[in-house]
Amino acid sequence: MRFSAPFLLFLLLTPAFAQDDSARLHQLFDEDQAWMLKTSPEAATSYGYPGENDRWSDFSPAAIEKSKQHAAANLKVLDSIQRARLNPDDQLNYDLFRWRVGTDVDGNRFPQEYLAVDPLGGGVHSWVPQVMQQAPARTVKDYEDAITRLNKVPELVDQNIALLREGIKRGITQPKIVMRDVPAQVGQILKDAPAASVMLKNFQNFPATISPADQDRLRRAANAAVDGVVYPAFRKWRDFLATEYLPNCRETIGISALPNGLEWYQSAIRTRTTTNLTPRQIHEIGLAEVKRIRTAMDATIAQTGFKGSFDEFVNMLRTDPKFYFTNEHDLVEGYRDICKRVDEQLPKLFGKLPREPYGVEPMDAYYAPSQTSAFYEEGSVDGRRPGMYRVNTYKLDSRPKFEMEVLSMHESVPGHHLQIALAQEMQNVPEFRKHLETTAFVEGWGLYSESLGYEMGFYKDPYSRFGQLSFDMWRACRLVVDTGMHAMGWTRQQAIDYMKANTALSEQNITAEVDRYISWPGQALAYKIGQLKIRELRTMAEQRLGAAFDERAFHDLVLSGGALPLDVLQRRVEVWVNAGHGK
């Protein structure tokens, strides 16, 4: 017999039902996982869990409220479980689940649902194509599920329009400046003929196990769904964004301009950094890091023999054609070559590597103009869809060669792919831990990984070394400009000017980055905060263990528990060091 989630939560709170605290805890994990898969079918598809590939999430006000109630109910169950009675493994599981649920409950105090679109992949026009590409495409049923899902897009669009309209009424909108290109993003999708749509990539190459007759039937049904259902819904979405939403978006840029905005920002900081740092404290950390990294950058410039000023050197990097590819194919192949060379070096720094492979591909053209230089898409838990390092081939004159090594370290290996794939492959842990969204750990590890290039024999020329330092500086500047715009009244231009003065990023990248910080308050803070903690813990372990320190064992330890809040990671490393682990 299977209970409904609310009834099961009632039972879990009833002492007579509870066999013991551990059993109740794992029952809660199982039921929450089932709830997640049912209410977030896009996540189920992305992670590779079957059974939900013909549905979209319900974004009605009733469903959103029910989700908030579910998180609050989970917290009540956790409060009824005595942590001290759990074994050490379950105490860790309890702590991590409590952190996740606690951040959900804290964030649910703020109406994030009214910001249901942004220029960086937020909005139905971005994640419908992405989910359709991630969906399994092995059987006739897989393709029929995809067609069913396509035919349900109009309701999805209508629900999101309703949320944004309510946001307009309440004065809770995205800033107008960052939304300027979003209608054009939708228009870019609509330019393709249905058969060539990014949503139908899986319909362009069928497995040989599907008969020609079924292939023809499925392809015609999919084309009809895109042409007759999806495109009209997307035209409605584009027109709404252009004629109703954009004109009513706010002129301000900081989240502090919204109701309870400063408190909302502090909540975002707690969630993203897993710390209680204030905006002012983070701002000061950023200023100190900018000063430290600038000294190293000046020394690296001197190594090149360049005789001009810092600004002149950076201008040379931005404008000299020798630092840029002239065709997209060469850029993508350049990234692939770097990744192959990194792969060969990984055993020097890691004892355990993931089984899941990854690829390097260009990102889809319709959103590339608003995206940064690259991002990583995680593979599926069943291993059937590999991880993917997506690189931006838009405006080649803003994608310098000297940034390619450091970018690859972060987004592929030993950065995101290594960490996320290992987390997905963890054994004997609740499923939620394989996908725990602790941004400070995930992005902190990515940024820490950039420095490992030196230990693997990369950054051999001073320009690549300057690129690595510029990327580190970029993340330090984030601490300054994100807090500046969202808590201290900085203007967008002030943030752009600060980034231009302190990094070698192209103006295209700087503009996209600043707009990203405006769109995602607090997210960009996690990188440097996480990196500093991981580096601090490594230094502590090196000093305490001395000659016994083994960087392969340290890295394996850091990655062995999945993505952890920074205080939990610190406790794990301290226990490891106190036990004298090393060579």
Backbone torsions as a table, in degrees:
resi	resn	phi	psi	omega
1	MET	NA	136.1	179.9
2	ARG	-113.4	122.4	179.1
3	PHE	-83.4	152.9	170.3
4	SER	-68.6	156.4	-176.5
5	ALA	-59.4	-47.0	-180.0
6	PRO	-61.3	-39.7	-178.7
7	PHE	-68.8	-38.9	179.0
8	LEU	-64.0	-40.6	178.4
9	LEU	-62.2	-35.8	176.1
10	PHE	-62.4	-44.3	179.7
11	LEU	-64.9	-39.9	-179.0
12	LEU	-65.2	-23.8	177.6
13	LEU	-87.5	-3.1	-177.5
14	THR	-96.6	113.5	-175.2
15	PRO	-54.5	-35.1	-177.5
16	ALA	-64.3	-26.3	-178.0
17	PHE	-82.0	-26.4	-170.7
18	ALA	-77.7	117.4	175.0
19	GLN	-71.7	-49.9	174.9
20	ASP	-160.6	169.2	-174.0
21	ASP	-65.8	-38.3	-179.0
22	SER	-64.3	-43.6	179.5
23	ALA	-62.9	-41.1	179.3
24	ARG	-65.5	-38.8	179.8
25	LEU	-62.3	-45.8	-178.3
26	HIS	-72.2	-29.4	172.8
27	GLN	-63.7	-39.6	177.2
28	LEU	-64.0	-43.5	178.2
29	PHE	-58.4	-46.7	-177.0
30	ASP	-63.1	-44.1	-177.6
31	GLU	-70.7	-35.2	177.6
32	ASP	-68.2	-37.5	176.5
33	GLN	-62.2	-43.9	177.9
34	ALA	-62.5	-39.6	177.5
35	TRP	-62.1	-45.8	-179.1
36	MET	-60.0	-45.8	-178.0
37	LEU	-65.2	-35.3	-178.5
38	LYS	-76.3	-38.7	-175.4
39	THR	-92.8	-14.0	178.3
40	SER	-128.0	67.4	-176.6
41	PRO	-61.7	-26.8	176.5
42	GLU	-64.2	-40.3	177.3
43	ALA	-66.0	-40.1	177.9
44	ALA	-58.8	-43.4	177.6
45	THR	-64.3	-46.8	-178.0
46	SER	-61.2	-42.5	-178.5
47	TYR	-77.2	-18.4	178.9
48	GLY	94.3	19.9	176.0
49	TYR	-87.9	133.0	-173.7
50	PRO	-81.0	167.2	168.9
51	GLY	100.4	-10.1	-175.6
52	GLU	-124.0	18.8	-170.9
53	ASN	-83.0	4.9	178.0
54	ASP	-111.8	15.2	-172.7
55	ARG	-134.4	161.5	169.6
56	TRP	-117.7	161.9	174.8
57	SER	-62.9	152.7	175.0
58	ASP	-91.1	114.8	-179.7
59	PHE	-105.4	25.6	175.7
60	SER	-72.6	155.0	177.8
61	PRO	-56.1	-37.4	179.8
62	ALA	-64.1	-42.2	-179.3
63	ALA	-68.3	-38.5	178.3
64	ILE	-64.0	-42.9	178.3
65	GLU	-64.6	-39.4	179.0
66	LYS	-63.1	-38.5	177.9
67	SER	-64.0	-39.9	177.8
68	LYS	-65.6	-39.3	178.0
69	GLN	-65.7	-36.0	179.4
70	HIS	-62.4	-44.3	179.1
71	ALA	-62.3	-42.8	178.9
72	ALA	-63.9	-38.3	178.7
73	ALA	-66.4	-39.3	176.3
74	ASN	-58.6	-40.7	-179.3
75	LEU	-64.6	-37.4	177.6
76	LYS	-63.7	-41.5	178.2
77	VAL	-62.7	-44.4	178.8
78	LEU	-59.9	-38.6	178.7
79	ASP	-63.2	-26.6	-177.9
80	SER	-86.0	-8.1	-179.3
81	ILE	-97.2	130.5	-178.7
82	GLN	-86.5	107.6	-175.8
83	ARG	-58.2	-36.5	-176.2
84	ALA	-62.8	-21.1	-179.6
85	ARG	-84.2	-6.8	-177.1
86	LEU	-87.9	153.7	174.3
87	ASN	-73.8	166.4	-175.3
88	PRO	-55.7	-39.8	179.3
89	ASP	-63.4	-42.7	-179.7
90	ASP	-74.8	-25.6	172.7
91	GLN	-63.6	-40.3	175.7
92	LEU	-65.7	-45.1	177.5
93	ASN	-58.5	-42.5	179.2
94	TYR	-60.8	-48.0	-177.2
95	ASP	-61.2	-42.6	-177.7
96	LEU	-69.7	-40.5	178.5
97	PHE	-67.3	-38.9	178.7
98	ARG	-65.0	-38.7	176.9
99	TRP	-61.6	-46.6	-177.9
100	ARG	-62.7	-47.5	-179.1
101	VAL	-67.5	-39.3	179.7
102	GLY	-62.5	-40.2	177.6
103	THR	-68.0	-35.0	176.0
104	ASP	-62.1	-47.9	-178.7
105	VAL	-63.5	-42.6	178.9
106	ASP	-62.8	-45.7	-179.6
107	GLY	-67.9	-28.6	-178.7
108	ASN	-69.1	-7.5	174.5
109	ARG	-71.3	-13.4	-174.6
110	PHE	-119.1	142.2	-171.8
111	PRO	-81.3	62.9	-178.6
112	GLN	-60.3	-26.5	-177.0
113	GLU	-62.3	-20.8	-179.8
114	TYR	-81.5	-1.9	175.8
115	LEU	-112.0	50.1	-169.6
116	ALA	-81.5	25.8	176.4
117	VAL	-156.9	145.7	173.2
118	ASP	-156.9	169.5	-174.0
119	PRO	-80.3	-3.2	-172.0
120	LEU	-115.6	47.0	177.7
121	GLY	96.5	5.4	177.1
122	GLY	-98.0	121.5	-178.5
123	GLY	131.4	152.9	-173.1
124	VAL	-61.1	-30.9	-178.5
125	HIS	-68.6	-21.3	179.4
126	SER	-92.2	-48.1	-173.7
127	TRP	-88.0	-13.9	170.4
128	VAL	-64.1	-51.9	176.4
129	PRO	-59.6	-39.6	-178.2
130	GLN	-64.2	-46.1	-179.4
131	VAL	-65.7	-38.4	179.0
132	MET	-63.3	-34.2	177.9
133	GLN	-75.6	-30.0	-179.0
134	GLN	-80.7	-18.3	-175.7
135	ALA	-63.3	148.1	177.9
136	PRO	-62.9	147.5	-178.3
137	ALA	-141.9	66.2	-176.7
138	ARG	-120.8	-30.2	-174.9
139	THR	-126.3	166.5	175.0
140	VAL	-58.1	-40.5	179.0
141	LYS	-60.6	-40.3	177.6
142	ASP	-57.5	-45.4	-178.4
143	TYR	-70.3	-36.5	177.2
144	GLU	-66.7	-38.4	175.4
145	ASP	-61.0	-41.4	-180.0
146	ALA	-62.5	-40.7	179.2
147	ILE	-66.4	-41.4	176.5
148	THR	-59.2	-42.6	-179.8
149	ARG	-63.7	-42.8	178.1
150	LEU	-58.9	-40.2	-177.9
151	ASN	-71.4	-10.1	178.1
152	LYS	-99.0	3.7	-178.6
153	VAL	-62.7	-38.3	-178.8
154	PRO	-56.0	-41.5	178.4
155	GLU	-63.8	-39.0	178.2
156	LEU	-61.0	-45.1	178.8
157	VAL	-63.0	-45.0	-178.9
158	ASP	-61.5	-41.0	180.0
159	GLN	-65.3	-39.1	-180.0
160	ASN	-71.6	-35.5	174.4
161	ILE	-62.3	-42.3	179.7
162	ALA	-61.3	-40.4	178.5
163	LEU	-64.3	-43.7	-178.3
164	LEU	-68.4	-35.7	176.2
165	ARG	-63.6	-40.4	177.7
166	GLU	-65.9	-36.9	176.2
167	GLY	-61.3	-40.1	176.8
168	ILE	-60.2	-45.3	179.8
169	LYS	-59.1	-37.9	-175.7
170	ARG	-89.8	-1.2	-178.6
171	GLY	73.6	27.3	179.9
172	ILE	-118.8	94.3	-178.2
173	THR	-134.2	168.3	170.0
174	GLN	-71.8	156.3	172.9
175	PRO	-64.2	141.2	-176.8
176	LYS	-60.9	-37.5	-173.8
177	ILE	-62.6	-36.5	-176.8
178	VAL	-82.1	-14.9	-178.8
179	MET	-91.8	0.5	-170.1
180	ARG	-60.0	-32.7	-174.9
181	ASP	-99.4	-2.9	-171.9
182	VAL	-67.7	-44.1	176.1
183	PRO	-56.3	-36.7	178.5
184	ALA	-67.5	-31.2	174.9
185	GLN	-59.6	-44.3	178.7
186	VAL	-65.5	-42.8	179.2
187	GLY	-60.1	-33.9	178.7
188	GLN	-62.8	-38.4	177.3
189	ILE	-66.0	-40.7	-175.8
190	LEU	-71.4	-13.6	180.0
191	LYS	-71.4	-24.7	-177.1
192	ASP	-78.4	143.1	170.3
193	ALA	-62.1	148.7	-177.4
194	PRO	-49.7	-44.5	-176.8
195	ALA	-64.9	-23.6	-179.6
196	ALA	-99.9	7.2	-176.5
197	SER	-63.2	145.0	175.9
198	VAL	-61.3	-21.3	179.4
199	MET	-74.7	-14.7	-175.2
200	LEU	-115.6	26.4	178.1
201	LYS	-59.7	-36.2	-179.6
202	ASN	-69.4	-17.6	-179.4
203	PHE	-90.7	-1.6	-179.4
204	GLN	-87.9	-21.9	178.8
205	ASN	-140.9	101.9	-179.3
206	PHE	-86.4	151.5	171.3
207	PRO	-64.4	150.7	-178.9
208	ALA	-65.3	-18.0	-179.2
209	THR	-73.6	-12.5	177.9
210	ILE	-95.8	128.3	-173.5
211	SER	-65.7	153.7	177.7
212	PRO	-55.9	-38.0	-179.9
213	ALA	-64.2	-43.9	178.2
214	ASP	-66.9	-39.2	177.6
215	GLN	-58.1	-46.2	-179.7
216	ASP	-63.0	-45.4	-179.4
217	ARG	-61.9	-47.1	-177.0
218	LEU	-67.2	-40.2	-179.9
219	ARG	-64.1	-42.4	179.3
220	ARG	-65.9	-39.9	179.4
221	ALA	-66.2	-39.2	179.4
222	ALA	-67.6	-44.2	177.5
223	ASN	-59.4	-41.7	179.8
224	ALA	-65.0	-37.9	179.7
225	ALA	-66.1	-43.7	179.9
226	VAL	-66.2	-46.5	-176.3
227	ASP	-69.3	-42.6	-172.0
228	GLY	-96.1	-16.4	-174.9
229	VAL	-123.5	-55.9	-173.6
230	VAL	-70.0	-49.8	-177.7
231	TYR	-61.0	-43.1	174.8
232	PRO	-59.5	-39.0	178.2
233	ALA	-66.2	-40.2	178.9
234	PHE	-68.6	-33.8	175.4
235	ARG	-64.5	-39.3	176.4
236	LYS	-62.3	-43.7	179.1
237	TRP	-62.8	-46.3	179.2
238	ARG	-61.4	-46.0	-177.9
239	ASP	-65.6	-38.1	177.0
240	PHE	-62.4	-47.0	-179.2
241	LEU	-61.8	-41.4	-174.7
242	ALA	-75.4	-41.0	-170.2
243	THR	-102.0	-19.3	-176.8
244	GLU	-119.8	-48.9	-174.6
245	TYR	-74.9	-54.2	-176.7
246	LEU	-56.0	-44.7	179.1
247	PRO	-63.8	-22.6	-178.3
248	ASN	-101.0	3.4	176.6
249	CYS	-69.8	157.2	-175.2
250	ARG	-78.5	153.0	178.4
251	GLU	-82.4	-22.0	179.6
252	THR	-75.2	163.8	-179.3
253	ILE	-116.2	-27.8	-174.9
254	GLY	-83.5	145.4	176.5
255	ILE	-65.5	-20.6	178.8
256	SER	-63.1	-17.4	178.9
257	ALA	-77.5	-13.4	-180.0
258	LEU	-86.7	161.9	176.6
259	PRO	-54.8	130.5	-177.6
260	ASN	55.8	32.3	-171.8
261	GLY	-62.6	-42.1	-179.8
262	LEU	-66.1	-39.1	176.5
263	GLU	-66.4	-37.9	177.0
264	TRP	-61.5	-43.0	179.6
265	TYR	-64.9	-42.4	178.6
266	GLN	-63.2	-36.7	175.8
267	SER	-63.0	-42.6	177.9
268	ALA	-62.5	-38.5	178.1
269	ILE	-63.2	-44.6	179.3
270	ARG	-60.6	-42.8	-178.8
271	THR	-67.8	-46.8	-172.8
272	ARG	-75.6	-39.6	-176.2
273	THR	-97.1	-10.7	-174.5
274	THR	55.9	31.2	178.2
275	THR	-131.7	172.5	175.0
276	ASN	-106.0	23.2	178.4
277	LEU	-61.8	144.9	177.3
278	THR	-89.6	162.9	175.0
279	PRO	-54.9	-41.3	-179.3
280	ARG	-65.0	-41.8	178.9
281	GLN	-62.7	-43.1	179.8
282	ILE	-66.0	-40.7	177.7
283	HIS	-57.3	-44.4	-178.9
284	GLU	-68.4	-37.7	175.3
285	ILE	-60.0	-41.9	179.8
286	GLY	-62.7	-44.9	-180.0
287	LEU	-61.4	-40.0	179.5
288	ALA	-66.5	-40.9	179.0
289	GLU	-67.3	-38.9	177.5
290	VAL	-59.6	-43.7	-179.8
291	LYS	-64.0	-43.9	-178.7
292	ARG	-63.8	-47.6	-175.5
293	ILE	-70.2	-33.3	179.4
294	ARG	-60.9	-37.4	177.7
295	THR	-61.2	-43.3	178.8
296	ALA	-67.7	-36.4	178.2
297	MET	-64.7	-42.8	179.6
298	ASP	-62.0	-39.0	178.9
299	ALA	-65.6	-37.5	-179.9
300	THR	-69.7	-38.4	175.7
301	ILE	-58.6	-41.9	-179.8
302	ALA	-61.0	-33.8	179.8
303	GLN	-67.1	-24.4	179.4
304	THR	-78.3	-15.7	-176.6
305	GLY	86.4	3.5	-179.9
306	PHE	-68.9	136.4	-173.2
307	LYS	-103.4	-8.2	-176.5
308	GLY	-85.9	-168.0	-179.8
309	SER	-79.7	171.7	176.7
310	PHE	-58.6	-47.0	-179.0
311	ASP	-61.5	-39.0	179.7
312	GLU	-68.2	-38.0	177.6
313	PHE	-64.1	-46.1	-179.9
314	VAL	-63.8	-40.4	177.6
315	ASN	-62.4	-38.0	176.5
316	MET	-62.1	-43.4	179.1
317	LEU	-62.8	-35.7	-176.7
318	ARG	-77.1	-21.2	-170.6
319	THR	-117.8	-17.4	-177.4
320	ASP	-75.0	119.5	-176.8
321	PRO	-58.5	-23.6	-176.6
322	LYS	-65.1	-16.8	-178.6
323	PHE	-91.5	6.5	-173.3
324	TYR	-134.3	145.4	171.3
325	PHE	-78.7	157.9	179.6
326	THR	-111.4	-1.3	172.5
327	ASN	-144.8	152.5	-172.3
328	GLU	-64.4	-39.1	-177.2
329	HIS	-58.7	-44.4	-178.4
330	ASP	-65.7	-36.5	178.2
331	LEU	-63.1	-49.6	-179.1
332	VAL	-62.8	-43.1	178.7
333	GLU	-64.2	-33.7	176.6
334	GLY	-62.4	-43.1	176.7
335	TYR	-63.7	-41.9	-179.4
336	ARG	-62.8	-39.7	179.1
337	ASP	-63.2	-43.4	178.3
338	ILE	-60.0	-45.8	-177.6
339	CYS	-63.5	-38.5	177.2
340	LYS	-62.2	-41.0	-179.5
341	ARG	-69.8	-33.8	176.1
342	VAL	-67.2	-43.9	179.7
343	ASP	-50.8	-41.0	-177.5
344	GLU	-66.2	-25.0	-175.5
345	GLN	-93.9	-13.8	-173.0
346	LEU	-56.5	-40.1	-179.4
347	PRO	-59.5	-18.5	177.2
348	LYS	-69.3	-25.7	-173.3
349	LEU	-116.5	-10.2	-175.8
350	PHE	-137.0	135.8	175.1
351	GLY	-86.3	-26.7	-178.7
352	LYS	-123.7	126.7	178.0
353	LEU	-120.0	152.2	-177.5
354	PRO	-73.3	155.3	174.2
355	ARG	-78.6	-30.5	-173.8
356	GLU	-67.4	129.9	176.6
357	PRO	-81.2	173.8	174.6
358	TYR	-143.1	160.0	178.3
359	GLY	-125.6	171.4	176.8
360	VAL	-125.2	117.8	-177.6
361	GLU	-139.9	153.1	174.5
362	PRO	-69.5	148.9	176.5
363	MET	-77.1	157.9	-178.7
364	ASP	-62.4	141.6	-171.3
365	ALA	-66.9	-26.6	-170.8
366	TYR	-67.3	-25.6	179.3
367	TYR	-116.6	-1.0	-177.7
368	ALA	-56.2	-39.6	-178.6
369	PRO	-59.7	-26.8	-178.8
370	SER	-99.4	0.3	-177.3
371	GLN	-97.1	162.5	172.9
372	THR	-82.6	-167.9	-166.5
373	SER	-69.6	-27.0	-177.8
374	ALA	-169.1	163.3	170.3
375	PHE	-155.4	168.5	-178.1
376	TYR	-114.3	135.9	172.8
377	GLU	-109.7	121.7	-178.9
378	GLU	-69.8	151.6	176.4
379	GLY	-80.9	-175.1	-178.5
380	SER	-92.0	154.1	-176.7
381	VAL	-65.8	-24.2	179.7
382	ASP	-84.0	-1.2	176.9
383	GLY	79.0	1.4	-176.5
384	ARG	-81.3	-22.2	175.5
385	ARG	-117.3	116.6	-176.3
386	PRO	-71.1	163.0	169.6
387	GLY	-65.2	158.2	-176.9
388	MET	-139.8	126.2	174.8
389	TYR	-94.6	107.7	-176.9
390	ARG	-96.0	123.0	-178.1
391	VAL	-112.8	147.5	-174.4
392	ASN	-91.3	119.2	179.1
393	THR	-104.9	9.1	176.7
394	TYR	-77.2	134.9	178.7
395	LYS	53.9	75.2	-177.0
396	LEU	-57.7	-26.3	-179.8
397	ASP	-75.9	5.7	173.5
398	SER	-118.6	14.8	-178.8
399	ARG	-122.5	76.0	-172.5
400	PRO	-68.7	147.6	179.8
401	LYS	-63.2	-34.5	-174.3
402	PHE	-72.3	-6.4	175.8
403	GLU	-98.5	-7.1	-170.4
404	MET	-70.2	-39.1	179.4
405	GLU	-65.0	-49.4	-176.5
406	VAL	-66.4	-37.8	179.1
407	LEU	-64.2	-40.4	-179.5
408	SER	-67.7	-37.4	177.0
409	MET	-58.3	-37.9	-177.2
410	HIS	-76.7	-51.9	-168.6
411	GLU	-83.0	-24.5	-177.2
412	SER	-115.6	-92.9	178.2
413	VAL	-129.1	142.2	3.1
414	PRO	-86.3	22.1	-176.4
415	GLY	-84.5	-116.0	-167.5
416	HIS	-62.7	-43.9	-177.2
417	HIS	-62.3	-46.6	-178.6
418	LEU	-59.3	-49.5	-176.6
419	GLN	-67.3	-47.2	-174.7
420	ILE	-71.3	-40.2	179.3
421	ALA	-65.1	-40.9	177.1
422	LEU	-63.6	-38.1	177.2
423	ALA	-63.1	-42.4	179.3
424	GLN	-64.9	-27.3	-176.4
425	GLU	-93.2	6.2	177.6
426	MET	-60.9	143.7	179.8
427	GLN	-109.4	150.9	173.8
428	ASN	59.2	38.5	173.7
429	VAL	-131.0	152.8	174.7
430	PRO	-58.0	148.3	-175.3
431	GLU	-58.9	-32.8	-175.7
432	PHE	-62.0	-27.0	-177.5
433	ARG	-71.2	-21.2	179.6
434	LYS	-73.0	-15.7	-175.9
435	HIS	-132.3	26.1	-177.9
436	LEU	-65.7	127.2	-173.8
437	GLU	-96.1	70.1	174.9
438	THR	-96.9	93.7	-171.6
439	THR	-59.0	-37.1	-178.4
440	ALA	-61.6	-36.7	178.2
441	PHE	-74.8	-50.7	-175.3
442	VAL	-60.4	-51.1	-178.0
443	GLU	-79.4	-30.1	174.6
444	GLY	-63.6	-41.0	175.9
445	TRP	-64.2	-42.0	178.6
446	GLY	-58.5	-42.8	-179.3
447	LEU	-72.2	-40.4	174.6
448	TYR	-58.9	-38.8	-178.2
449	SER	-61.9	-30.0	179.5
450	GLU	-58.0	-37.3	-178.4
451	SER	-71.7	-20.5	-178.8
452	LEU	-70.6	-13.6	176.6
453	GLY	-57.5	-34.0	178.2
454	TYR	-63.3	-39.9	-178.1
455	GLU	-74.0	-14.4	179.4
456	MET	-104.0	7.1	175.0
457	GLY	88.3	19.7	177.4
458	PHE	-99.7	-176.9	-178.2
459	TYR	57.4	43.3	-175.6
460	LYS	-74.4	-31.1	178.8
461	ASP	-99.4	154.7	-174.8
462	PRO	-63.8	-24.9	179.1
463	TYR	-70.0	-41.3	176.2
464	SER	-67.2	-36.8	176.2
465	ARG	-63.8	-40.2	177.1
466	PHE	-64.4	-37.1	176.7
467	GLY	-60.6	-41.6	177.9
468	GLN	-64.2	-44.3	178.7
469	LEU	-65.5	-36.9	178.9
470	SER	-64.3	-37.9	177.7
471	PHE	-67.0	-39.5	176.8
472	ASP	-64.4	-41.2	177.4
473	MET	-63.5	-40.3	178.5
474	TRP	-54.4	-46.0	-178.1
475	ARG	-72.5	-30.8	174.9
476	ALA	-67.4	-40.7	178.2
477	CYS	-62.1	-32.3	178.3
478	ARG	-56.7	-41.1	-179.7
479	LEU	-59.8	-35.2	-177.5
480	VAL	-77.0	-49.5	-171.8
481	VAL	-79.9	-32.7	178.5
482	ASP	-64.4	-50.0	177.3
483	THR	-67.1	-34.2	178.6
484	GLY	-60.3	-47.9	-176.7
485	MET	-74.2	-37.7	-172.3
486	HIS	-92.1	-16.6	-177.2
487	ALA	-132.0	-14.1	-171.1
488	MET	-125.3	9.9	172.5
489	GLY	80.8	14.7	177.7
490	TRP	-64.8	149.1	173.3
491	THR	-88.4	165.2	176.3
492	ARG	-61.9	-43.0	-179.2
493	GLN	-65.3	-35.6	177.1
494	GLN	-61.5	-40.8	178.5
495	ALA	-67.1	-43.5	178.6
496	ILE	-60.9	-45.0	-178.9
497	ASP	-63.2	-38.7	179.6
498	TYR	-64.6	-41.8	179.0
499	MET	-66.4	-40.5	179.9
500	LYS	-65.2	-34.5	-177.1
501	ALA	-75.7	-20.4	-171.0
502	ASN	-121.7	-7.6	179.3
503	THR	-127.9	167.2	176.2
504	ALA	-99.6	11.5	178.7
505	LEU	-60.9	146.9	175.5
506	SER	-67.8	159.5	179.8
507	GLU	-62.6	-35.3	176.0
508	GLN	-58.4	-47.8	-179.5
509	ASN	-67.4	-40.2	-179.6
510	ILE	-62.5	-44.5	179.5
511	THR	-62.2	-45.3	178.5
512	ALA	-62.4	-38.3	-179.4
513	GLU	-67.4	-47.2	-179.5
514	VAL	-61.7	-41.1	177.1
515	ASP	-64.7	-32.6	175.4
516	ARG	-63.7	-43.9	-179.8
517	TYR	-64.4	-34.7	177.0
518	ILE	-66.1	-41.0	-175.5
519	SER	-73.9	-33.4	-176.1
520	TRP	-120.9	75.5	-176.4
521	PRO	-55.7	127.5	174.2
522	GLY	88.0	-21.4	-175.5
523	GLN	-62.4	-40.8	-175.3
524	ALA	-71.6	-11.7	179.4
525	LEU	-73.8	-23.1	-171.5
526	ALA	-67.3	-30.9	-173.3
527	TYR	-60.9	-59.5	-175.4
528	LYS	-70.1	-38.2	178.6
529	ILE	-62.2	-43.8	178.5
530	GLY	-66.9	-44.0	-180.0
531	GLN	-60.0	-45.4	-178.6
532	LEU	-61.3	-38.0	179.1
533	LYS	-68.0	-45.5	179.6
534	ILE	-62.9	-42.1	178.1
535	ARG	-64.9	-40.3	177.4
536	GLU	-60.6	-43.2	-178.9
537	LEU	-68.7	-36.7	176.8
538	ARG	-65.0	-44.2	179.1
539	THR	-60.5	-42.6	177.9
540	MET	-60.7	-44.4	-179.7
541	ALA	-65.6	-40.4	178.6
542	GLU	-61.9	-42.8	-177.9
543	GLN	-70.0	-41.1	-177.1
544	ARG	-74.5	-37.8	-176.2
545	LEU	-90.9	-20.4	178.4
546	GLY	60.4	-131.2	-176.9
547	ALA	-64.9	-17.7	-179.8
548	ALA	-80.2	-9.5	-178.6
549	PHE	-64.3	132.9	179.5
550	ASP	-124.6	110.9	-175.9
551	GLU	-65.4	-30.4	177.1
552	ARG	-64.3	-44.0	179.0
553	ALA	-66.7	-37.9	178.5
554	PHE	-63.4	-47.1	-179.6
555	HIS	-64.0	-40.3	178.1
556	ASP	-62.4	-40.3	178.2
557	LEU	-62.3	-48.6	-176.5
558	VAL	-58.7	-38.8	-175.9
559	LEU	-89.6	-8.6	-170.4
560	SER	-72.4	-21.3	-176.6
561	GLY	-102.2	7.7	-174.2
562	GLY	80.8	-166.7	-178.3
563	ALA	-79.5	115.2	-172.4
564	LEU	-114.1	148.2	166.6
565	PRO	-57.5	150.3	-171.3
566	LEU	-65.2	-32.5	178.4
567	ASP	-69.5	-34.6	177.0
568	VAL	-68.2	-42.3	177.2
569	LEU	-59.5	-42.7	-179.2
570	GLN	-61.3	-43.3	179.5
571	ARG	-62.0	-40.3	-180.0
572	ARG	-64.1	-43.6	-179.5
573	VAL	-67.5	-40.1	179.9
574	GLU	-63.3	-41.1	177.0
575	VAL	-62.5	-43.1	-179.8
576	TRP	-62.0	-44.7	179.6
577	VAL	-67.1	-44.0	-179.0
578	ASN	-62.8	-27.1	178.1
579	ALA	-81.4	-2.8	176.3
580	GLY	77.2	23.6	-179.8
581	HIS	-67.6	149.2	179.1
582	GLY	171.9	-141.5	-177.5
583	LYS	-70.7	NA	NA
